Amino acid sequence: MVLRALGLGDLLAGVPALRALRRAFPGHELVLAVPGGLAPVAGATGAVDRVLPASAPGRAVPRSLGWTGPPPDVAVDLHGNGPPSHRLLSGLAPARLLAFAHPGTPEIEGPVWYAQEHERDRWCRLLRWYGIDADPADLLLPPPDAASPAPGAVVLHPGAGAPARCWPVERYAAVATALRARGLRVVVTGGADESDLVARLAKRARLPDTDVLGGGPPFDRLRALVAGARAVVSGDTGVAHLAVAHAAPTVTLFGPVPPSRWGPPAHPRHIALWHGPEGDPHGRRPDPALLRITPDEVLNALDRLPAPRHPEGENAP
């Protein structure tokens, strides 16, 4: 039983740890407690046998788990480092509980939590402390089965989990307008509750309806779009992690959280923009660090990405 009842980006950042657990316990059923809407994502990892729907408002620890089976052999806390998640799993009476140490649960012997650690590294370090080999670089998803609805497009995703991480719509529109002037196709995406945000961007950039995928497109469609993109431009949010998982080029706009904690792995196809300092990730307005990023800076970053490739693998002119 693995607890990670968080969002899309959180689940994808936990993929290396999930795969390490899959390898370490090949004869076990691996059950992942995660929001039910992320079941297709969990399935795509190749590490999860079954999803147990679990979530709570504000990314909190669920009050209970709908677990009806016998006590699990192993419970793993990939959700947080405090007593609420520890006790939720302890209530299942597992034979073993793997978790970070915390003064509020002294009965759990685990490694120390480092607040500034990168998310992928954190959970792999947890497992290594318990003798389970885990590689933070093991994060790529297999290619999607579906074809991209807009192959070779530049995908812009203006939304994020909090206003503090949302770059202004007018700046995304300026980037979209400049890219279209170069003859590139631009597609805008948004979550189920971001239709208004997507519509405002599309209107400012004068995008055709065919290039607007708001309202939370199905995961398979979003995954195919991102995997086939020329580049993905977004804030620090789940779509950025999805693009990384499919080896799509990315330009990710950070603020108030630095890329050292949530950014892509070091690779020429990924560029993280951040000016600092750190701020409140739950703020109700775009963070000052995020506002230091300009449209020209984003366009210059896109120009620095490796040249796109033809399906045959040849570099495009």
C-alpha positions in Angstrom: 0.0 0.0 0.0 1.5 3.3 -1.1 0.0 6.7 -0.1 0.4 9.6 -2.5 -3.0 11.3 -2.6 -1.9 14.4 -4.3 -1.9 15.8 -7.9 -0.6 14.9 -11.3 2.9 16.4 -10.9 3.2 14.8 -7.5 2.4 11.4 -8.9 4.8 11.8 -11.8 7.6 12.9 -9.4 6.9 9.7 -7.4 7.3 7.4 -10.4 11.0 6.5 -9.7 10.0 5.5 -6.2 7.0 3.5 -7.4 9.1 1.6 -9.9 11.7 0.9 -7.2 9.0 -0.6 -5.0 7.7 -2.7 -8.0 11.1 -4.2 -8.4 11.7 -4.7 -4.7 8.4 -6.6 -4.2 7.7 -8.4 -7.5 5.4 -11.0 -6.0 3.1 -8.4 -4.2 0.1 -6.5 -5.5 1.1 -2.8 -5.4 -1.9 -0.6 -4.4 -1.6 3.1 -4.8 -3.9 5.5 -2.8 -4.3 8.5 -5.2 -7.1 10.6 -6.5 -9.4 8.5 -8.7 -9.0 10.8 -11.7 -5.3 9.9 -11.8 -5.9 6.2 -12.3 -4.9 6.4 -16.1 -1.6 8.1 -15.1 -0.9 5.4 -12.4 -1.6 2.7 -15.0 0.8 4.3 -17.5 3.7 4.0 -15.0 3.8 0.2 -15.3 4.3 0.0 -11.6 0.8 0.0 -10.1 -1.5 -2.9 -10.0 -4.5 -1.2 -8.5 -5.6 2.3 -7.5 -7.4 3.0 -4.3 -9.2 6.4 -4.8 -8.1 8.8 -2.0 -8.0 12.6 -1.7 -8.7 15.5 0.5 -9.2 19.2 -0.1 -6.1 21.4 -0.2 -3.8 18.4 -0.8 -4.3 17.4 2.8 -4.0 13.8 4.2 -7.3 11.9 3.6 -9.2 11.2 6.7 -9.6 7.5 5.9 -8.7 4.9 3.2 -11.4 2.6 1.8 -9.2 -0.4 2.5 -11.1 -3.6 3.0 -8.5 -6.3 2.6 -6.2 -7.9 5.2 -3.3 -5.7 6.7 -0.8 -5.0 4.0 2.7 -6.5 4.2 4.2 -3.1 3.5 2.8 0.4 3.7 4.8 3.3 2.2 4.2 7.0 3.0 5.0 8.9 -0.2 2.6 11.6 0.9 4.4 13.6 3.5 6.5 13.4 6.7 4.1 14.0 9.5 1.8 12.2 12.0 -1.4 12.5 9.9 -0.1 10.4 7.0 1.9 8.1 9.3 -1.1 7.3 11.4 -3.4 6.9 8.4 -1.2 4.1 7.2 -0.5 2.7 10.7 -4.2 2.3 11.1 -4.1 -0.4 8.4 -1.8 -2.5 10.8 0.9 -3.2 8.1 3.7 -5.6 8.9 6.2 -2.8 7.9 5.8 1.0 7.5 8.3 2.9 5.5 8.3 6.6 6.3 10.4 9.6 7.2 11.1 10.1 10.9 9.1 12.7 12.8 9.0 13.7 16.5 5.3 13.2 16.6 5.6 9.5 15.7 8.7 8.4 17.5 7.8 4.7 17.0 8.7 5.1 13.3 12.4 4.8 12.6 13.2 6.4 9.3 15.5 8.9 7.6 15.5 12.7 8.3 13.4 14.9 6.1 15.2 17.7 4.2 12.8 20.5 3.2 15.1 21.7 0.4 15.5 18.4 -1.3 14.3 17.7 -4.8 11.0 15.8 -4.8 12.2 12.9 -6.9 15.4 12.5 -4.9 13.5 12.7 -1.6 11.4 9.6 -2.1 14.2 7.6 -3.6 16.4 8.4 -0.6 13.6 7.3 1.7 13.6 3.9 0.0 17.3 3.6 -0.1 17.4 4.1 3.7 15.3 1.0 4.0 17.6 -0.9 1.6 15.6 -0.5 -1.6 17.5 0.6 -4.6 15.9 3.6 -6.3 17.0 5.7 -9.3 15.5 9.3 -9.5 16.2 9.2 -13.3 13.8 6.4 -13.8 10.9 8.7 -14.7 10.0 8.3 -18.4 6.6 6.9 -19.4 6.2 4.7 -22.5 5.0 6.4 -25.7 1.2 7.0 -25.8 -0.9 4.7 -28.0 -2.9 7.6 -29.5 -1.6 10.0 -32.1 -1.2 13.6 -31.2 -4.1 15.9 -32.2 -1.5 18.6 -33.1 1.9 17.1 -33.8 4.8 19.5 -33.7 2.8 22.3 -32.0 4.1 24.5 -29.2 1.9 23.8 -26.2 1.1 26.5 -23.8 -0.4 25.7 -20.4 -1.2 28.9 -18.4 -2.8 27.3 -15.3 -1.3 26.0 -12.1 -2.5 24.8 -8.7 -2.2 28.3 -7.2 -2.3 31.8 -8.5 1.2 32.3 -7.2 2.5 30.0 -9.9 0.4 31.4 -12.8 2.3 33.6 -15.2 0.1 36.4 -16.5 -2.2 35.5 -19.4 -1.1 38.5 -21.4 2.5 37.3 -21.4 1.5 33.9 -22.6 -0.5 35.6 -25.3 2.5 37.6 -26.3 4.6 34.4 -26.6 1.8 32.7 -28.6 1.5 35.7 -31.0 5.3 35.8 -31.6 5.4 32.0 -32.3 2.5 32.1 -34.7 4.2 35.0 -36.5 7.1 32.5 -37.1 4.7 30.1 -38.7 4.5 27.7 -35.7 1.3 26.1 -34.5 0.3 27.0 -30.9 -2.1 24.9 -28.8 -3.4 26.0 -25.4 -4.4 23.5 -22.7 -6.1 23.9 -19.4 -7.6 21.9 -16.5 -11.3 21.3 -15.8 -11.6 24.5 -13.8 -9.4 26.6 -16.1 -11.8 27.2 -19.0 -12.0 30.9 -18.5 -8.2 31.3 -18.2 -7.7 29.3 -21.5 -10.5 31.3 -23.2 -8.9 34.6 -22.3 -5.5 33.5 -23.6 -7.0 32.1 -26.8 -8.9 35.4 -27.4 -5.8 37.6 -26.8 -3.7 35.4 -29.1 -6.5 35.0 -31.7 -6.2 31.2 -31.7 -8.6 29.1 -33.7 -11.0 26.9 -31.8 -9.1 23.8 -33.1 -6.0 24.9 -31.1 -7.8 25.4 -27.8 -8.0 22.3 -25.5 -9.6 23.6 -22.3 -11.9 22.0 -19.8 -9.5 19.2 -18.8 -9.0 17.0 -21.9 -8.9 13.3 -21.3 -5.5 12.1 -20.1 -4.8 10.0 -23.2 -5.4 13.0 -25.4 -3.4 15.4 -23.3 -0.6 12.8 -23.1 -0.5 12.4 -26.8 -0.5 16.1 -27.4 2.4 16.7 -25.0 4.4 13.7 -26.2 4.2 15.0 -29.8 4.9 18.7 -29.0 7.7 20.7 -30.4 7.9 22.3 -26.9 5.8 22.7 -23.8 5.7 26.1 -22.0 4.1 26.1 -18.6 4.5 27.1 -15.0 5.5 24.7 -12.2 2.6 22.4 -12.6 1.6 18.8 -13.6 1.8 19.3 -17.4 5.5 20.2 -17.1 6.1 16.9 -15.3 4.1 15.1 -18.0 6.2 16.6 -20.7 9.4 15.6 -18.9 8.0 12.1 -18.6 7.6 11.9 -22.3 10.9 13.5 -23.2 9.2 16.5 -24.8 11.2 19.7 -24.8 10.1 22.1 -22.0 10.5 25.7 -20.9 9.2 25.9 -17.3 8.5 29.1 -15.5 9.4 28.9 -11.8 8.4 31.1 -9.0 7.9 31.0 -6.0 9.4 27.5 -5.7 12.8 27.0 -7.2 13.6 24.3 -9.8 16.1 22.8 -7.4 13.1 21.3 -5.6 10.6 20.6 -8.4 12.4 21.2 -11.7 13.2 18.9 -14.6 16.3 16.8 -14.7 19.5 18.4 -16.2 19.2 17.9 -20.0 19.5 20.3 -23.0 15.8 19.7 -23.9 14.6 21.2 -20.6 15.1 24.8 -19.6 13.9 26.1 -16.2 13.5 29.9 -15.8 13.7 31.3 -12.3 15.0 34.5 -10.8 14.2 34.0 -7.1 13.8 34.6 -4.2 11.5 31.9 -2.9 8.0 32.9 -1.9 4.6 31.6 -0.9 3.6 28.8 -3.2 0.0 29.2 -2.1 -0.2 32.9 -2.7 -3.3 34.5 -4.3 -1.3 36.6 -6.8 1.5 35.8 -9.2 4.7 35.6 -7.2 7.2 38.5 -7.8 9.9 36.0 -8.8 7.6 34.6 -11.5 6.8 38.2 -12.7 10.5 38.8 -13.4 10.3 36.4 -16.3 9.5 38.2 -19.6 8.0 37.0 -22.8 11.3 37.7 -24.6 13.1 35.5 -22.1 10.7 32.7 -22.8 11.1 33.1 -26.6 14.9 33.1 -26.2 14.7 29.9 -24.2 12.6 28.2 -26.9 15.2 29.2 -29.4 17.9 27.5 -27.3 16.1 24.2 -27.2 17.5 21.4 -29.5 16.2 21.3 -33.0 13.0 19.3 -33.4 13.3 15.9 -35.0 11.4 14.3 -37.9 9.7 11.0 -37.2 12.6 9.2 -38.9 15.0 10.7 -36.3 16.7 13.3 -38.6 17.1 16.8 -37.3 14.6 19.2 -38.8 16.2 22.2 -40.7 
